Amino acid sequence: MTADERPTAPPELNRMERDALRELADRDAATLRAVSAYLEELAAWKTQQGDSEKGGTSGDDSDTYPDGVPADASVSVTEIDGAEYYYYQWRDGDEIRSETVQR
């Protein structure tokens, strides 16, 4: 990689992980360093908790979409009253559609 080339994300990331990296890509260097430090601490904590280096608790289910949700829908995870939900959103012609599914 030369100084002019932007780094590329690891290919083994799932869709949600790639989306998270895209969200961070345009942040300033200080923010990216702070996020990086947090992620290193989180990885160390997860390792201490017995979580494996590969996979973690996220699983592969973020790449599986419910019936009727197109594969190009954006996905975010939200927590409501202690329960996590996948929130899918996509454009259907001139309309924006969405679906929420408990994780």
Buried (B, 14 or more C-beta within 10 A) or exposed (E): EEEEEEEEEEEEEBBBBEBBBEEEEEEEEEEEEEEEEEEEEEEEEBEEEEBEEEEEEEEEEBEEBEEEBEEEBEBBEEEEEEEEBBBBBBEEEEEEBEBEEEE
